[in-house]
Amino acid sequence: MKAIVCNAWGLPDTLTVEELPDLQPASGHVVLDVQAAGVNFPDVLIIQGKYQYKPDLPFTPGNEVAGIVRAVGDGVSAFKPGDQVIAFSAHGGFAQQLSAPAQALMPMPPGMDFATAASITLTYGTSHHAVVDRAALKAGETMLVLGAAGGVGLAAVEIGKALGARVIAAASSDEKLAVCKEHGADVLINYSRDDLREAVKAATGGKGPDVVYDPVGGDFAEAAFRSIAWRGRYLVVGFANGEIPKLPLNLALLKGASLVGVFWGEFAKREPKANLAGMMQLLEWMQQGKIRPHISARYALADTPQALNAMAARQVTGKVVILPQQ
């Protein structure tokens, strides 16, 4: 099989395509023929050794996939060869085959295509955990989403609307905001042109948003936190900007506000039943048409570095996927 291999920490162009032996399933594991693999911002960090999780070299990046079961190991009864499944793995996704524990798999809903199935685990899982579990966003509340056109941001927009909230989408260009509007955003703010704090104040009648969803960090974090409503919840999702902000904690005191950390990977590991329940709700919403992943580009396996470079340059709207069999 062919796989993308990270042999040394570095930028996407240092990755190589290599021919590796076909995988054999260990006990309790399932080997998939990977049909699609989602690309996420953490993939850019992992190959540089800059993420919370640091695999041993060499390794294959990529962690959310959809594929067809190729073989099952001893003790696996829930899946059989030929089954179409969604899987989340620590790494190994940017390859023609993936071995994953059986408990990390779930069946693909009937009629779903592989690219869509490979676009819901990390981004929608993160945003569901953030918005539903950590922020407890309610119908009628207002949520501000920074970086709203990215993978997790756009998922947050859709989840907010599915819950009956009013969603303010903030992004860096009118083109990105047009995508947010297509996915349900009520108010659009171009923070490369407009003053974020003043625009949020105008959009909320001075009250501020009940929830701030921040996967970006950097300069806009403090302005967003200063804008938050009384008893607001500020979701710390990630730092795509590359800068971890330092917020004045007196702001939390003055607003009676909460800083809420979001680490979906650890949540999924520590609370698998709760995570599975969240995924089931997401799939139900998808079947109802309340959420629909926006896939802006598809890449062949050999073009994985291009996909990661686009992600690093923040040129991606929604999701991009790798098609390893191409």
Contacts in CASP RR format, 6 or more apart in sequence:
PFRMAT RR
TARGET T0000
AUTHOR 0000-0000-0000
METHOD contacts of the structure
MODEL  1
MKAIVCNAWGLPDTLTVEELPDLQPASGHVVLDVQAAGVNFPDVLIIQGK
YQYKPDLPFTPGNEVAGIVRAVGDGVSAFKPGDQVIAFSAHGGFAQQLSA
PAQALMPMPPGMDFATAASITLTYGTSHHAVVDRAALKAGETMLVLGAAG
GVGLAAVEIGKALGARVIAAASSDEKLAVCKEHGADVLINYSRDDLREAV
KAATGGKGPDVVYDPVGGDFAEAAFRSIAWRGRYLVVGFANGEIPKLPLN
LALLKGASLVGVFWGEFAKREPKANLAGMMQLLEWMQQGKIRPHISARYA
LADTPQALNAMAARQVTGKVVILPQQ
1 19 0 8 1.000
1 20 0 8 1.000
1 21 0 8 1.000
1 22 0 8 1.000
1 23 0 8 1.000
1 95 0 8 1.000
1 96 0 8 1.000
1 97 0 8 1.000
2 17 0 8 1.000
2 18 0 8 1.000
2 19 0 8 1.000
2 20 0 8 1.000
2 95 0 8 1.000
2 96 0 8 1.000
2 301 0 8 1.000
2 324 0 8 1.000
3 17 0 8 1.000
3 18 0 8 1.000
3 20 0 8 1.000
3 60 0 8 1.000
3 92 0 8 1.000
3 94 0 8 1.000
3 95 0 8 1.000
3 96 0 8 1.000
3 97 0 8 1.000
4 15 0 8 1.000
4 16 0 8 1.000
4 17 0 8 1.000
4 60 0 8 1.000
4 61 0 8 1.000
4 94 0 8 1.000
4 95 0 8 1.000
4 301 0 8 1.000
4 304 0 8 1.000
5 15 0 8 1.000
5 16 0 8 1.000
5 17 0 8 1.000
5 18 0 8 1.000
5 20 0 8 1.000
5 58 0 8 1.000
5 59 0 8 1.000
5 60 0 8 1.000
6 14 0 8 1.000
6 15 0 8 1.000
6 46 0 8 1.000
6 47 0 8 1.000
6 57 0 8 1.000
6 58 0 8 1.000
6 59 0 8 1.000
6 60 0 8 1.000
6 61 0 8 1.000
7 14 0 8 1.000
7 16 0 8 1.000
7 57 0 8 1.000
7 58 0 8 1.000
8 14 0 8 1.000
8 57 0 8 1.000
9 47 0 8 1.000
9 48 0 8 1.000
9 49 0 8 1.000
9 57 0 8 1.000
10 47 0 8 1.000
10 48 0 8 1.000
10 49 0 8 1.000
11 47 0 8 1.000
11 48 0 8 1.000
11 309 0 8 1.000
11 312 0 8 1.000
12 44 0 8 1.000
12 47 0 8 1.000
12 304 0 8 1.000
12 305 0 8 1.000
12 306 0 8 1.000
12 308 0 8 1.000
12 309 0 8 1.000
12 312 0 8 1.000
13 305 0 8 1.000
13 309 0 8 1.000
14 47 0 8 1.000
15 47 0 8 1.000
15 61 0 8 1.000
15 304 0 8 1.000
15 305 0 8 1.000
15 308 0 8 1.000
17 301 0 8 1.000
17 302 0 8 1.000
17 304 0 8 1.000
20 95 0 8 1.000
22 97 0 8 1.000
23 31 0 8 1.000
23 70 0 8 1.000
23 97 0 8 1.000
23 98 0 8 1.000
23 99 0 8 1.000
24 31 0 8 1.000
24 71 0 8 1.000
24 99 0 8 1.000
25 31 0 8 1.000
25 71 0 8 1.000
25 72 0 8 1.000
25 73 0 8 1.000
25 76 0 8 1.000
25 99 0 8 1.000
26 73 0 8 1.000
26 99 0 8 1.000
27 73 0 8 1.000
27 74 0 8 1.000
27 75 0 8 1.000
28 72 0 8 1.000
28 73 0 8 1.000
28 74 0 8 1.000
28 75 0 8 1.000
28 76 0 8 1.000
28 101 0 8 1.000
28 102 0 8 1.000
29 72 0 8 1.000
29 73 0 8 1.000
29 76 0 8 1.000
29 99 0 8 1.000
29 100 0 8 1.000
29 101 0 8 1.000
29 102 0 8 1.000
30 69 0 8 1.000
30 71 0 8 1.000
30 72 0 8 1.000
30 73 0 8 1.000
30 76 0 8 1.000
30 79 0 8 1.000
30 85 0 8 1.000
30 87 0 8 1.000
30 99 0 8 1.000
30 100 0 8 1.000
30 101 0 8 1.000
30 102 0 8 1.000
30 105 0 8 1.000
31 69 0 8 1.000
31 70 0 8 1.000
31 71 0 8 1.000
31 72 0 8 1.000
31 97 0 8 1.000
31 98 0 8 1.000
31 99 0 8 1.000
32 65 0 8 1.000
32 67 0 8 1.000
32 68 0 8 1.000
32 69 0 8 1.000
32 70 0 8 1.000
32 85 0 8 1.000
32 87 0 8 1.000
32 97 0 8 1.000
32 98 0 8 1.000
32 99 0 8 1.000
32 100 0 8 1.000
33 67 0 8 1.000
33 68 0 8 1.000
33 70 0 8 1.000
33 96 0 8 1.000
33 97 0 8 1.000
33 325 0 8 1.000
34 65 0 8 1.000
34 66 0 8 1.000
34 67 0 8 1.000
34 93 0 8 1.000
34 95 0 8 1.000
34 96 0 8 1.000
34 97 0 8 1.000
34 98 0 8 1.000
34 324 0 8 1.000
34 325 0 8 1.000
35 65 0 8 1.000
35 66 0 8 1.000
35 67 0 8 1.000
35 68 0 8 1.000
35 114 0 8 1.000
35 118 0 8 1.000
35 323 0 8 1.000
35 324 0 8 1.000
35 325 0 8 1.000
36 65 0 8 1.000
36 66 0 8 1.000
36 67 0 8 1.000
36 114 0 8 1.000
36 115 0 8 1.000
36 117 0 8 1.000
36 118 0 8 1.000
36 321 0 8 1.000
36 322 0 8 1.000
36 323 0 8 1.000
36 324 0 8 1.000
37 62 0 8 1.000
37 64 0 8 1.000
37 65 0 8 1.000
37 66 0 8 1.000
37 93 0 8 1.000
37 94 0 8 1.000
37 118 0 8 1.000
37 321 0 8 1.000
37 322 0 8 1.000
37 324 0 8 1.000
38 62 0 8 1.000
38 64 0 8 1.000
38 65 0 8 1.000
38 118 0 8 1.000
38 119 0 8 1.000
38 122 0 8 1.000
38 319 0 8 1.000
38 320 0 8 1.000
38 321 0 8 1.000
38 322 0 8 1.000
39 62 0 8 1.000
39 299 0 8 1.000
39 304 0 8 1.000
39 307 0 8 1.000
39 308 0 8 1.000
39 311 0 8 1.000
39 316 0 8 1.000
39 319 0 8 1.000
39 320 0 8 1.000
39 321 0 8 1.000
39 322 0 8 1.000
40 62 0 8 1.000
40 63 0 8 1.000
40 64 0 8 1.000
40 122 0 8 1.000
40 123 0 8 1.000
40 151 0 8 1.000
40 311 0 8 1.000
41 215 0 8 1.000
41 240 0 8 1.000
41 311 0 8 1.000
42 51 0 8 1.000
42 63 0 8 1.000
42 122 0 8 1.000
43 61 0 8 1.000
43 62 0 8 1.000
43 63 0 8 1.000
43 308 0 8 1.000
43 311 0 8 1.000
44 308 0 8 1.000
44 311 0 8 1.000
44 312 0 8 1.000
45 51 0 8 1.000
46 53 0 8 1.000
46 54 0 8 1.000
46 55 0 8 1.000
46 61 0 8 1.000
46 91 0 8 1.000
47 61 0 8 1.000
47 308 0 8 1.000
52 263 0 8 1.000
53 90 0 8 1.000
55 90 0 8 1.000
55 91 0 8 1.000
59 91 0 8 1.000
59 92 0 8 1.000
60 91 0 8 1.000
60 92 0 8 1.000
60 93 0 8 1.000
60 94 0 8 1.000
60 95 0 8 1.000
61 91 0 8 1.000
61 92 0 8 1.000
61 93 0 8 1.000
61 94 0 8 1.000
62 89 0 8 1.000
62 91 0 8 1.000
62 92 0 8 1.000
62 93 0 8 1.000
62 94 0 8 1.000
63 88 0 8 1.000
63 89 0 8 1.000
63 90 0 8 1.000
63 91 0 8 1.000
63 92 0 8 1.000
63 93 0 8 1.000
63 121 0 8 1.000
63 122 0 8 1.000
64 86 0 8 1.000
64 87 0 8 1.000
64 88 0 8 1.000
64 93 0 8 1.000
64 118 0 8 1.000
64 119 0 8 1.000
64 120 0 8 1.000
64 121 0 8 1.000
64 122 0 8 1.000
65 86 0 8 1.000
65 87 0 8 1.000
65 88 0 8 1.000
65 89 0 8 1.000
65 93 0 8 1.000
65 98 0 8 1.000
65 118 0 8 1.000
66 84 0 8 1.000
66 85 0 8 1.000
66 86 0 8 1.000
66 87 0 8 1.000
66 108 0 8 1.000
66 114 0 8 1.000
66 115 0 8 1.000
66 117 0 8 1.000
66 118 0 8 1.000
67 84 0 8 1.000
67 85 0 8 1.000
67 86 0 8 1.000
67 87 0 8 1.000
67 108 0 8 1.000
67 114 0 8 1.000
67 117 0 8 1.000
67 118 0 8 1.000
68 82 0 8 1.000
68 83 0 8 1.000
68 84 0 8 1.000
68 85 0 8 1.000
69 79 0 8 1.000
69 80 0 8 1.000
69 81 0 8 1.000
69 82 0 8 1.000
69 83 0 8 1.000
69 84 0 8 1.000
69 85 0 8 1.000
70 81 0 8 1.000
70 82 0 8 1.000
70 97 0 8 1.000
71 81 0 8 1.000
72 79 0 8 1.000
72 80 0 8 1.000
72 81 0 8 1.000
72 102 0 8 1.000
76 102 0 8 1.000
78 102 0 8 1.000
78 105 0 8 1.000
79 85 0 8 1.000
79 102 0 8 1.000
79 105 0 8 1.000
83 107 0 8 1.000
84 107 0 8 1.000
84 108 0 8 1.000
84 114 0 8 1.000
84 117 0 8 1.000
85 105 0 8 1.000
85 106 0 8 1.000
85 107 0 8 1.000
85 108 0 8 1.000
86 105 0 8 1.000
86 106 0 8 1.000
86 107 0 8 1.000
86 108 0 8 1.000
86 117 0 8 1.000
86 118 0 8 1.000
86 120 0 8 1.000
86 121 0 8 1.000
87 98 0 8 1.000
87 100 0 8 1.000
87 104 0 8 1.000
87 105 0 8 1.000
87 106 0 8 1.000
87 121 0 8 1.000
88 100 0 8 1.000
88 104 0 8 1.000
88 121 0 8 1.000
88 122 0 8 1.000
88 268 0 8 1.000
89 98 0 8 1.000
89 100 0 8 1.000
89 104 0 8 1.000
92 98 0 8 1.000
93 322 0 8 1.000
93 324 0 8 1.000
94 301 0 8 1.000
94 304 0 8 1.000
94 322 0 8 1.000
94 324 0 8 1.000
95 301 0 8 1.000
95 324 0 8 1.000
96 301 0 8 1.000
96 324 0 8 1.000
96 325 0 8 1.000
103 272 0 8 1.000
106 276 0 8 1.000
106 279 0 8 1.000
108 114 0 8 1.000
108 117 0 8 1.000
109 117 0 8 1.000
109 283 0 8 1.000
109 286 0 8 1.000
109 287 0 8 1.000
112 286 0 8 1.000
115 295 0 8 1.000
115 298 0 8 1.000
115 321 0 8 1.000
115 323 0 8 1.000
116 293 0 8 1.000
116 295 0 8 1.000
118 321 0 8 1.000
119 293 0 8 1.000
119 295 0 8 1.000
119 319 0 8 1.000
119 321 0 8 1.000
120 279 0 8 1.000
120 282 0 8 1.000
120 283 0 8 1.000
120 286 0 8 1.000
120 293 0 8 1.000
121 279 0 8 1.000
122 152 0 8 1.000
122 264 0 8 1.000
123 151 0 8 1.000
123 152 0 8 1.000
123 153 0 8 1.000
123 154 0 8 1.000
123 155 0 8 1.000
123 293 0 8 1.000
123 318 0 8 1.000
123 319 0 8 1.000
124 155 0 8 1.000
124 159 0 8 1.000
124 282 0 8 1.000
124 291 0 8 1.000
124 293 0 8 1.000
125 155 0 8 1.000
125 264 0 8 1.000
125 268 0 8 1.000
125 275 0 8 1.000
125 278 0 8 1.000
125 279 0 8 1.000
125 282 0 8 1.000
126 152 0 8 1.000
126 155 0 8 1.000
126 237 0 8 1.000
126 262 0 8 1.000
126 264 0 8 1.000
126 265 0 8 1.000
127 152 0 8 1.000
127 153 0 8 1.000
127 155 0 8 1.000
127 156 0 8 1.000
127 159 0 8 1.000
127 213 0 8 1.000
128 155 0 8 1.000
128 159 0 8 1.000
128 278 0 8 1.000
128 279 0 8 1.000
128 281 0 8 1.000
128 282 0 8 1.000
129 262 0 8 1.000
129 264 0 8 1.000
129 267 0 8 1.000
129 275 0 8 1.000
129 278 0 8 1.000
130 156 0 8 1.000
130 213 0 8 1.000
130 235 0 8 1.000
130 237 0 8 1.000
130 260 0 8 1.000
130 262 0 8 1.000
130 264 0 8 1.000
131 137 0 8 1.000
131 143 0 8 1.000
131 156 0 8 1.000
131 159 0 8 1.000
131 160 0 8 1.000
131 163 0 8 1.000
131 211 0 8 1.000
131 213 0 8 1.000
131 235 0 8 1.000
132 159 0 8 1.000
132 163 0 8 1.000
132 278 0 8 1.000
132 281 0 8 1.000
133 267 0 8 1.000
133 274 0 8 1.000
134 233 0 8 1.000
134 235 0 8 1.000
134 260 0 8 1.000
134 261 0 8 1.000
134 262 0 8 1.000
135 143 0 8 1.000
135 211 0 8 1.000
135 213 0 8 1.000
135 233 0 8 1.000
135 235 0 8 1.000
135 260 0 8 1.000
136 233 0 8 1.000
137 143 0 8 1.000
137 160 0 8 1.000
137 163 0 8 1.000
137 165 0 8 1.000
137 210 0 8 1.000
137 211 0 8 1.000
138 163 0 8 1.000
138 165 0 8 1.000
139 163 0 8 1.000
139 164 0 8 1.000
139 165 0 8 1.000
140 164 0 8 1.000
140 165 0 8 1.000
140 166 0 8 1.000
141 165 0 8 1.000
141 166 0 8 1.000
141 210 0 8 1.000
141 211 0 8 1.000
142 165 0 8 1.000
142 166 0 8 1.000
142 167 0 8 1.000
142 168 0 8 1.000
142 204 0 8 1.000
142 207 0 8 1.000
142 208 0 8 1.000
142 209 0 8 1.000
142 210 0 8 1.000
142 211 0 8 1.000
142 229 0 8 1.000
143 156 0 8 1.000
143 160 0 8 1.000
143 165 0 8 1.000
143 166 0 8 1.000
143 167 0 8 1.000
143 168 0 8 1.000
143 209 0 8 1.000
143 210 0 8 1.000
143 211 0 8 1.000
143 212 0 8 1.000
143 213 0 8 1.000
144 168 0 8 1.000
144 170 0 8 1.000
144 200 0 8 1.000
144 208 0 8 1.000
144 209 0 8 1.000
144 211 0 8 1.000
144 212 0 8 1.000
144 213 0 8 1.000
144 224 0 8 1.000
144 227 0 8 1.000
145 153 0 8 1.000
145 156 0 8 1.000
145 157 0 8 1.000
145 167 0 8 1.000
145 168 0 8 1.000
145 169 0 8 1.000
145 170 0 8 1.000
145 180 0 8 1.000
145 185 0 8 1.000
145 213 0 8 1.000
146 153 0 8 1.000
146 170 0 8 1.000
146 191 0 8 1.000
146 212 0 8 1.000
146 213 0 8 1.000
146 214 0 8 1.000
146 215 0 8 1.000
146 216 0 8 1.000
146 217 0 8 1.000
146 220 0 8 1.000
146 221 0 8 1.000
146 224 0 8 1.000
147 153 0 8 1.000
147 170 0 8 1.000
147 171 0 8 1.000
147 172 0 8 1.000
147 176 0 8 1.000
147 215 0 8 1.000
147 216 0 8 1.000
147 240 0 8 1.000
148 154 0 8 1.000
148 156 0 8 1.000
148 157 0 8 1.000
148 169 0 8 1.000
148 170 0 8 1.000
148 171 0 8 1.000
148 176 0 8 1.000
148 177 0 8 1.000
148 180 0 8 1.000
148 185 0 8 1.000
149 169 0 8 1.000
149 171 0 8 1.000
149 176 0 8 1.000
149 177 0 8 1.000
149 179 0 8 1.000
149 180 0 8 1.000
149 317 0 8 1.000
149 318 0 8 1.000
150 171 0 8 1.000
150 176 0 8 1.000
150 215 0 8 1.000
150 316 0 8 1.000
150 317 0 8 1.000
150 318 0 8 1.000
151 316 0 8 1.000
151 318 0 8 1.000
151 319 0 8 1.000
152 215 0 8 1.000
152 237 0 8 1.000
153 213 0 8 1.000
153 215 0 8 1.000
153 318 0 8 1.000
154 179 0 8 1.000
154 180 0 8 1.000
154 183 0 8 1.000
154 294 0 8 1.000
154 317 0 8 1.000
154 318 0 8 1.000
155 291 0 8 1.000
155 293 0 8 1.000
156 167 0 8 1.000
156 213 0 8 1.000
157 167 0 8 1.000
157 169 0 8 1.000
157 180 0 8 1.000
157 183 0 8 1.000
157 184 0 8 1.000
157 185 0 8 1.000
158 183 0 8 1.000
158 184 0 8 1.000
158 290 0 8 1.000
158 291 0 8 1.000
158 292 0 8 1.000
159 285 0 8 1.000
159 291 0 8 1.000
160 167 0 8 1.000
161 167 0 8 1.000
161 183 0 8 1.000
161 184 0 8 1.000
161 185 0 8 1.000
161 290 0 8 1.000
162 285 0 8 1.000
162 290 0 8 1.000
162 291 0 8 1.000
165 211 0 8 1.000
166 186 0 8 1.000
166 187 0 8 1.000
167 184 0 8 1.000
167 185 0 8 1.000
167 186 0 8 1.000
167 187 0 8 1.000
168 185 0 8 1.000
168 186 0 8 1.000
168 187 0 8 1.000
168 188 0 8 1.000
168 189 0 8 1.000
168 200 0 8 1.000
168 203 0 8 1.000
168 204 0 8 1.000
168 209 0 8 1.000
169 177 0 8 1.000
169 180 0 8 1.000
169 181 0 8 1.000
169 185 0 8 1.000
169 187 0 8 1.000
169 188 0 8 1.000
169 189 0 8 1.000
170 188 0 8 1.000
170 189 0 8 1.000
170 190 0 8 1.000
170 191 0 8 1.000
170 196 0 8 1.000
170 199 0 8 1.000
170 220 0 8 1.000
171 177 0 8 1.000
171 180 0 8 1.000
171 188 0 8 1.000
171 189 0 8 1.000
171 190 0 8 1.000
171 191 0 8 1.000
172 190 0 8 1.000
172 191 0 8 1.000
172 192 0 8 1.000
172 314 0 8 1.000
173 190 0 8 1.000
173 192 0 8 1.000
174 190 0 8 1.000
175 317 0 8 1.000
176 317 0 8 1.000
177 185 0 8 1.000
177 188 0 8 1.000
177 189 0 8 1.000
177 190 0 8 1.000
179 294 0 8 1.000
179 317 0 8 1.000
179 318 0 8 1.000
180 188 0 8 1.000
181 188 0 8 1.000
182 294 0 8 1.000
183 292 0 8 1.000
183 294 0 8 1.000
187 203 0 8 1.000
189 196 0 8 1.000
189 199 0 8 1.000
189 200 0 8 1.000
189 203 0 8 1.000
191 199 0 8 1.000
191 220 0 8 1.000
196 220 0 8 1.000
196 223 0 8 1.000
196 224 0 8 1.000
196 227 0 8 1.000
197 223 0 8 1.000
197 224 0 8 1.000
197 226 0 8 1.000
197 227 0 8 1.000
200 208 0 8 1.000
200 209 0 8 1.000
200 224 0 8 1.000
200 227 0 8 1.000
201 208 0 8 1.000
201 227 0 8 1.000
204 227 0 8 1.000
204 229 0 8 1.000
207 229 0 8 1.000
208 227 0 8 1.000
208 228 0 8 1.000
208 229 0 8 1.000
209 227 0 8 1.000
209 228 0 8 1.000
209 229 0 8 1.000
209 232 0 8 1.000
210 229 0 8 1.000
210 231 0 8 1.000
210 232 0 8 1.000
210 233 0 8 1.000
211 232 0 8 1.000
211 233 0 8 1.000
211 234 0 8 1.000
211 235 0 8 1.000
212 224 0 8 1.000
212 225 0 8 1.000
212 227 0 8 1.000
212 228 0 8 1.000
212 232 0 8 1.000
212 233 0 8 1.000
212 234 0 8 1.000
212 235 0 8 1.000
213 235 0 8 1.000
213 237 0 8 1.000
214 220 0 8 1.000
214 221 0 8 1.000
214 224 0 8 1.000
214 234 0 8 1.000
214 235 0 8 1.000
214 236 0 8 1.000
214 237 0 8 1.000
214 238 0 8 1.000
215 237 0 8 1.000
215 238 0 8 1.000
215 239 0 8 1.000
215 240 0 8 1.000
216 238 0 8 1.000
216 239 0 8 1.000
216 240 0 8 1.000
216 241 0 8 1.000
217 238 0 8 1.000
217 239 0 8 1.000
217 240 0 8 1.000
217 241 0 8 1.000
217 242 0 8 1.000
217 243 0 8 1.000
217 244 0 8 1.000
217 245 0 8 1.000
218 239 0 8 1.000
218 241 0 8 1.000
218 242 0 8 1.000
218 243 0 8 1.000
218 244 0 8 1.000
218 245 0 8 1.000
219 241 0 8 1.000
219 243 0 8 1.000
219 245 0 8 1.000
220 241 0 8 1.000
221 245 0 8 1.000
221 247 0 8 1.000
222 245 0 8 1.000
222 247 0 8 1.000
222 248 0 8 1.000
222 251 0 8 1.000
224 234 0 8 1.000
225 234 0 8 1.000
225 247 0 8 1.000
225 251 0 8 1.000
225 252 0 8 1.000
225 257 0 8 1.000
226 251 0 8 1.000
228 234 0 8 1.000
228 251 0 8 1.000
228 255 0 8 1.000
228 257 0 8 1.000
229 255 0 8 1.000
229 257 0 8 1.000
230 255 0 8 1.000
230 256 0 8 1.000
230 257 0 8 1.000
231 255 0 8 1.000
231 256 0 8 1.000
231 257 0 8 1.000
231 258 0 8 1.000
232 255 0 8 1.000
232 256 0 8 1.000
232 257 0 8 1.000
232 258 0 8 1.000
233 257 0 8 1.000
233 258 0 8 1.000
233 260 0 8 1.000
234 257 0 8 1.000
234 258 0 8 1.000
234 259 0 8 1.000
234 260 0 8 1.000
235 260 0 8 1.000
235 261 0 8 1.000
235 262 0 8 1.000
236 259 0 8 1.000
236 260 0 8 1.000
236 261 0 8 1.000
236 262 0 8 1.000
237 261 0 8 1.000
237 262 0 8 1.000
238 262 0 8 1.000
239 245 0 8 1.000
240 314 0 8 1.000
247 259 0 8 1.000
251 257 0 8 1.000
252 258 0 8 1.000
252 259 0 8 1.000
264 275 0 8 1.000
267 274 0 8 1.000
267 275 0 8 1.000
268 275 0 8 1.000
282 291 0 8 1.000
285 291 0 8 1.000
286 292 0 8 1.000
293 318 0 8 1.000
293 319 0 8 1.000
294 317 0 8 1.000
294 318 0 8 1.000
294 319 0 8 1.000
295 318 0 8 1.000
295 319 0 8 1.000
295 320 0 8 1.000
295 321 0 8 1.000
296 316 0 8 1.000
296 317 0 8 1.000
296 318 0 8 1.000
296 319 0 8 1.000
296 320 0 8 1.000
297 307 0 8 1.000
297 310 0 8 1.000
297 316 0 8 1.000
297 320 0 8 1.000
297 321 0 8 1.000
298 320 0 8 1.000
298 321 0 8 1.000
298 322 0 8 1.000
298 323 0 8 1.000
299 306 0 8 1.000
299 307 0 8 1.000
299 320 0 8 1.000
299 321 0 8 1.000
299 322 0 8 1.000
299 323 0 8 1.000
300 322 0 8 1.000
300 323 0 8 1.000
300 326 0 8 1.000
301 322 0 8 1.000
301 323 0 8 1.000
301 324 0 8 1.000
301 325 0 8 1.000
301 326 0 8 1.000
303 322 0 8 1.000
304 322 0 8 1.000
307 320 0 8 1.000
307 322 0 8 1.000
310 316 0 8 1.000
310 320 0 8 1.000
311 320 0 8 1.000
END
